Amino acid sequence: MEEAITAEKINVENVVRDILATIEREREREIIARRFGLFDRRETLEQIGELLGITRERVRQLEKAVITRLKAAGEELPHIKDVQAILNQHLSDMGHVARTEHITPKLAPSNSKLDQSRVAFLAHLSPQIAVVEDNDHFYHAIGLAAKHSEQAIREHVGKVIEAITKIGQPSSIKEIAAASDNQDEKHVQALATVSKNVANLHGRWGLTKWPMVNPKNIRDKIYVILHDAKKPMHFSEIAEAIKQSDFKRKDVTTQAIHNELIKDNRFVLIGRGIYALKEWGYKRGTVADVIAEVLKKEGGSLHRDEIVRRVLKSRQVKETTILLNLQGKPQFKRVAKATYGLSE
């Protein structure tokens, strides 16, 4: 059989099997294996009870009794000392706490759901490791017990969320650390990663309900792409950028992108298929509308070259398009040679 632990890697399946072998009764071994999902998906108390012909409550009692015995054995369990040493090393490098799915590939052969469950089980039995169980607000995570308990981890995460909420907009970890009175930026980032209420995108951290860090619909993804590009883009470029992004869902069509650009007032068409953000100072409207706005602001007439220059600041169109609008639209009139104003 392959060695359970070599260098800094753990064959978590072999380690788990060796620990399970210390449980004398087969039924108890099966309960633990099924409850923790060590060889297949995790099962509920009801499912295991039906399989073994016992009540849900009896399954719970047996599970609790076995885990209590295993924890009491602590470092006397096979390989636990070595497991703890490797976990301690990686956790120290990762900010003292980490989501189980993030630390698993650093010490196990794979990052499969099975290996994640096995690492979680081993952490659960390790005296030097604090475990945060998965729920609506937290990802399953493990931390250094010497640094903080499970409750302390939850409280520290709460302070990070309070700091983000106080700032009120997506921010860097440095800014969040300062706002939470924690100078250890790596620790702050690790804590933020544990929370299901915090998300990050391109170095911006914020609440998961904020589109800039957790865009859920096409319109929000378009906004993020344009915001980060800091320049107008053709709708086909935006579609390609979304496909190349690290968004959770990016299977969108170019036509869908174009449709959303047309419907959302945050985006302004400034050229043939080219869109910009309204917040950059662009206004919706045709080229004729832009010309009219230029002349209104001037309060009088302007030479056509000056009109062209000003219109091109907010529209990416050909000069001839502007001139055709000046000459062909009834709202404009020529008041002198190459000079135009608004019609009465």
C-alpha positions as CSV (number, residue, x, y, z in Angstrom):
1,M,0.0,0.0,0.0
2,E,1.2,3.5,-0.8
3,E,2.6,5.4,2.2
4,A,0.0,7.5,4.1
5,I,2.3,10.5,4.4
6,T,5.3,11.5,2.4
7,A,7.1,14.8,2.6
8,E,4.4,17.5,2.7
9,K,1.7,15.5,1.0
10,I,-0.9,13.3,2.6
11,N,-2.6,10.3,1.1
12,V,-5.8,11.2,2.9
13,E,-7.6,8.1,1.9
14,N,-5.0,5.8,3.5
15,V,-4.8,8.0,6.6
16,V,-8.6,7.9,7.0
17,R,-8.7,4.1,6.6
18,D,-6.0,3.7,9.2
19,I,-8.0,5.9,11.7
20,L,-11.3,4.1,10.9
21,A,-9.5,0.8,11.6
22,T,-9.2,1.9,15.2
23,I,-13.0,1.7,15.5
24,E,-13.8,-1.8,16.6
25,R,-17.5,-2.1,15.6
26,E,-18.2,-2.2,11.9
27,R,-21.5,-0.4,12.2
28,E,-19.8,2.5,13.9
29,R,-17.2,2.6,11.2
30,E,-19.9,2.8,8.6
31,I,-21.8,5.5,10.4
32,I,-18.6,7.7,10.6
33,A,-17.7,7.0,6.9
34,R,-21.2,7.9,5.7
35,R,-21.8,10.9,7.9
36,F,-18.5,12.5,6.9
37,G,-18.6,11.4,3.3
38,L,-15.3,9.6,3.4
39,F,-15.9,7.3,0.5
40,D,-19.0,8.6,-1.1
41,R,-21.4,11.5,-0.7
42,R,-22.3,12.6,2.9
43,E,-25.5,11.0,4.2
44,T,-28.1,12.3,6.6
45,L,-29.0,10.7,9.9
46,E,-32.3,9.5,8.4
47,Q,-30.6,7.8,5.4
48,I,-28.1,6.0,7.6
49,G,-30.8,4.9,10.0
50,E,-32.9,3.4,7.2
51,L,-29.9,1.6,5.9
52,L,-28.9,0.1,9.3
53,G,-32.4,-0.4,10.6
54,I,-32.0,2.0,13.5
55,T,-33.6,5.3,14.4
56,R,-32.2,8.7,13.5
57,E,-31.5,9.5,17.1
58,R,-29.6,6.3,17.6
59,V,-27.4,7.2,14.6
60,R,-26.7,10.6,16.2
61,Q,-25.8,9.0,19.5
62,L,-23.4,6.5,18.0
63,E,-21.8,9.2,15.8
64,K,-21.3,11.5,18.8
65,A,-19.9,8.7,21.0
66,V,-17.4,7.5,18.3
67,I,-16.2,11.1,17.6
68,T,-15.8,11.7,21.3
69,R,-13.6,8.6,21.6
70,L,-11.5,9.5,18.6
71,K,-11.0,13.1,19.8
72,A,-10.0,11.8,23.2
73,A,-7.3,9.7,21.6
74,G,-6.1,12.8,19.9
75,E,-2.5,12.6,18.8
76,E,-2.4,8.9,19.6
77,L,-4.5,8.3,16.5
78,P,-2.5,7.0,13.5
79,H,-0.8,9.9,11.6
80,I,-2.6,12.7,13.4
81,K,0.7,14.3,14.6
82,D,2.0,14.4,11.0
83,V,-1.3,15.6,9.7
84,Q,-1.3,18.5,12.2
85,A,2.2,19.4,11.4
86,I,1.4,19.8,7.7
87,L,-1.8,21.6,8.4
88,N,0.0,24.0,10.7
89,Q,2.6,24.8,8.1
90,H,0.1,25.5,5.4
91,L,-2.3,27.4,7.6
92,S,0.6,29.6,8.9
93,D,1.3,30.5,5.2
94,M,-2.4,31.1,4.4
95,G,-3.2,33.6,7.2
96,H,-4.0,31.1,10.0
97,V,-7.4,30.1,8.6
98,A,-8.5,28.7,5.2
99,R,-11.5,27.2,3.5
100,T,-11.1,23.5,3.4
101,E,-11.5,23.5,-0.4
102,H,-8.5,25.9,-0.6
103,I,-6.1,24.0,1.6
104,T,-7.0,20.5,0.4
105,P,-5.0,20.7,-2.9
106,K,-1.9,21.8,-0.9
107,L,-1.7,18.6,1.0
108,A,-3.8,16.0,-0.7
109,P,-3.4,14.2,-4.1
110,S,-6.5,16.0,-5.5
111,N,-9.1,18.6,-4.7
112,S,-12.0,16.3,-5.2
113,K,-15.1,16.5,-2.9
114,L,-14.0,13.2,-1.4
115,D,-10.5,14.5,-0.5
116,Q,-12.1,17.7,0.9
117,S,-14.4,15.6,3.1
118,R,-11.4,13.5,4.3
119,V,-9.3,16.6,5.1
120,A,-12.3,18.0,7.0
121,F,-12.6,14.8,9.0
122,L,-8.9,14.8,9.8
123,A,-9.1,18.4,10.9
124,H,-12.1,17.5,13.1
125,L,-9.9,15.0,15.0
126,S,-6.8,17.2,15.3
127,P,-6.5,18.9,18.7
128,Q,-4.4,21.8,17.3
129,I,-7.0,22.6,14.6
130,A,-10.2,24.7,14.9
131,V,-13.0,23.7,12.6
132,V,-15.7,26.1,11.2
133,E,-18.7,24.1,10.0
134,D,-20.4,25.0,6.7
135,N,-23.7,26.9,7.0
136,D,-25.6,29.8,5.3
137,H,-22.9,32.3,6.3
138,F,-19.6,30.3,6.4
139,Y,-17.8,27.9,4.1
140,H,-16.3,24.9,5.8
141,A,-12.9,26.1,7.1
142,I,-10.1,25.1,9.4
143,G,-7.8,27.3,11.4
144,L,-5.0,27.2,13.9
145,A,-6.5,26.6,17.3
146,A,-3.5,28.3,18.9
147,K,-4.5,31.5,17.0
148,H,-8.2,31.4,17.6
149,S,-11.1,29.1,18.4
150,E,-14.0,28.4,16.1
151,Q,-16.0,31.0,17.9
152,A,-13.2,33.5,17.6
153,I,-12.9,32.9,13.9
154,R,-16.6,33.6,13.5
155,E,-16.2,36.8,15.5
156,H,-13.2,38.0,13.6
157,V,-15.0,37.4,10.3
158,G,-17.9,39.5,11.7
159,K,-15.5,42.4,12.3
160,V,-14.2,42.1,8.7
161,I,-17.8,42.3,7.4
162,E,-18.5,45.3,9.7
163,A,-15.5,47.1,8.3
164,I,-16.6,46.4,4.7
165,T,-20.1,47.6,5.4
166,K,-18.7,50.7,7.0
167,I,-16.5,51.5,4.0
168,G,-19.6,51.0,1.9
169,Q,-18.0,50.2,-1.4
170,P,-15.6,47.6,-2.9
171,S,-12.2,48.0,-1.3
172,S,-8.7,46.5,-1.1
173,I,-7.7,44.2,1.7
174,K,-5.3,46.9,2.9
175,E,-8.3,49.3,3.3
176,I,-10.4,46.7,5.0
177,A,-7.6,45.7,7.4
178,A,-7.2,49.4,8.4
179,A,-10.9,49.7,8.9
180,S,-11.1,46.6,11.1
181,D,-8.0,47.5,13.2
182,N,-6.2,44.4,12.1
183,Q,-2.7,45.1,10.6
184,D,-2.2,41.5,9.4
185,E,-3.6,41.8,5.9
186,K,-3.0,38.1,5.1
187,H,-5.1,37.2,8.1
188,V,-7.9,39.7,7.1
189,Q,-8.0,38.2,3.6
190,A,-8.1,34.7,5.0
191,L,-11.0,35.7,7.2
192,A,-12.9,37.3,4.4
193,T,-12.5,34.2,2.2
194,V,-14.2,32.1,4.9
195,S,-17.4,34.1,4.8
196,K,-20.2,33.4,2.3
197,N,-21.2,37.1,2.7
198,V,-18.0,38.4,1.2
199,A,-16.8,38.2,-2.4
200,N,-13.9,39.5,-4.3
201,L,-13.2,40.3,-7.9
202,H,-10.0,41.6,-9.5
203,G,-8.6,42.6,-6.1
204,R,-11.9,44.3,-5.0
205,W,-13.5,42.9,-1.9
206,G,-17.1,43.6,-0.8
207,L,-20.4,42.1,0.2
208,T,-21.8,39.4,-2.0
209,K,-24.8,41.5,-2.8
210,W,-22.6,44.1,-4.4
211,P,-22.5,43.7,-8.2
212,M,-19.0,45.0,-8.6
213,V,-17.6,42.0,-6.7
214,N,-20.3,39.5,-7.4
215,P,-22.0,40.2,-10.7
216,K,-24.9,37.8,-11.2
217,N,-26.7,39.0,-14.3
218,I,-25.4,39.9,-17.8
219,R,-25.9,43.7,-17.2
220,D,-23.7,43.7,-14.1
221,K,-21.0,41.7,-15.9
222,I,-21.1,44.2,-18.8
223,Y,-20.7,47.0,-16.3
224,V,-17.7,45.4,-14.6
225,I,-16.0,44.8,-17.9
226,L,-16.4,48.4,-19.0
227,H,-15.5,49.8,-15.6
228,D,-12.3,47.8,-15.5
229,A,-11.4,48.5,-19.2
230,K,-11.8,52.3,-18.5
231,K,-12.6,52.9,-22.1
232,P,-15.5,52.4,-24.6
233,M,-15.8,48.9,-26.2
234,H,-17.6,47.3,-29.1
235,F,-20.4,44.9,-27.9
236,S,-18.5,42.0,-29.5
237,E,-15.4,42.9,-27.5
238,I,-17.5,43.0,-24.3
239,A,-18.9,39.6,-25.1
240,E,-15.4,38.1,-25.7
241,A,-14.1,39.8,-22.5
242,I,-16.9,38.1,-20.5
243,K,-16.1,34.7,-22.0
244,Q,-12.5,35.2,-21.0
245,S,-13.3,36.5,-17.5
246,D,-13.3,34.6,-14.2
247,F,-17.0,35.2,-13.7
248,K,-18.9,32.2,-12.3
249,R,-21.2,32.1,-15.3
250,K,-19.9,33.4,-18.6
251,D,-21.8,31.4,-21.3
252,V,-23.5,34.4,-22.9
253,T,-24.1,35.2,-26.6
254,T,-23.0,38.3,-28.4
255,Q,-26.7,39.1,-29.2
256,A,-27.6,38.8,-25.5
257,I,-24.9,41.3,-24.7
258,H,-26.1,43.7,-27.3
259,N,-29.7,43.5,-26.1
260,E,-28.7,44.3,-22.5
261,L,-26.5,47.2,-23.6
262,I,-29.5,48.7,-25.4
263,K,-31.9,48.3,-22.5
264,D,-29.8,49.4,-19.6
265,N,-29.5,53.2,-19.0
266,R,-26.0,52.8,-17.5
267,F,-24.6,52.2,-21.0
268,V,-24.5,54.8,-23.9
269,L,-24.1,54.0,-27.5
270,I,-21.4,56.4,-28.8
271,G,-20.5,54.8,-32.1
272,R,-21.4,51.9,-34.4
273,G,-21.8,49.1,-31.8
274,I,-19.5,50.9,-29.4
275,Y,-20.7,51.5,-25.8
276,A,-19.5,53.6,-22.9
277,L,-20.6,54.1,-19.3
278,K,-23.0,56.9,-18.7
279,E,-21.1,57.8,-15.5
280,W,-18.1,58.8,-17.7
281,G,-20.1,61.8,-18.7
282,Y,-21.7,60.4,-21.8
283,K,-25.4,61.1,-22.6
284,R,-27.8,58.9,-24.5
285,G,-29.0,60.2,-27.8
286,T,-28.4,60.4,-31.5
287,V,-25.6,62.4,-33.1
288,A,-28.1,65.1,-33.8
289,D,-29.0,65.2,-30.1
290,V,-25.3,65.7,-29.2
291,I,-24.9,68.5,-31.8
292,A,-28.0,70.2,-30.3
293,E,-26.6,69.9,-26.8
294,V,-23.3,71.4,-27.9
295,L,-25.0,74.4,-29.5
296,K,-27.3,74.9,-26.5
297,K,-24.3,75.0,-24.1
298,E,-22.6,77.5,-26.4
299,G,-25.7,79.7,-26.5
300,G,-25.1,80.6,-30.1
301,S,-23.6,79.4,-33.3
302,L,-20.3,77.6,-33.9
303,H,-18.0,76.9,-36.8
304,R,-18.5,73.4,-38.1
305,D,-15.0,72.3,-37.2
306,E,-15.5,73.3,-33.6
307,I,-18.9,71.4,-33.6
308,V,-17.1,68.3,-35.0
309,R,-14.4,68.6,-32.4
310,R,-16.8,68.8,-29.5
311,V,-19.1,66.0,-30.7
312,L,-16.1,63.7,-31.2
313,K,-15.5,64.0,-27.4
314,S,-18.6,62.0,-26.7
315,R,-19.2,60.0,-29.9
316,Q,-16.9,57.7,-31.9
317,V,-18.4,58.5,-35.3
318,K,-17.0,59.6,-38.7
319,E,-16.7,63.4,-39.2
320,T,-18.9,63.0,-42.3
321,T,-21.7,61.7,-40.1
322,I,-21.6,64.8,-38.0
323,L,-21.6,67.1,-41.1
324,L,-24.5,65.2,-42.7
325,N,-26.5,65.7,-39.5
326,L,-25.7,69.4,-39.5
327,Q,-26.7,69.9,-43.1
328,G,-29.6,67.5,-43.2
329,K,-31.5,68.0,-39.9
330,P,-34.2,70.7,-39.6
331,Q,-33.2,71.7,-36.1
332,F,-29.9,73.2,-37.4
333,K,-29.4,76.1,-39.7
334,R,-26.4,77.7,-41.4
335,V,-26.0,81.2,-40.1
336,A,-22.7,82.0,-41.9
337,K,-20.1,80.3,-44.0
338,A,-19.4,76.9,-42.4
339,T,-21.1,78.2,-39.2
340,Y,-24.2,76.6,-37.7
341,G,-26.7,77.3,-35.0
342,L,-30.1,76.0,-33.8
343,S,-33.2,76.7,-35.8
344,E,-35.7,79.0,-34.1
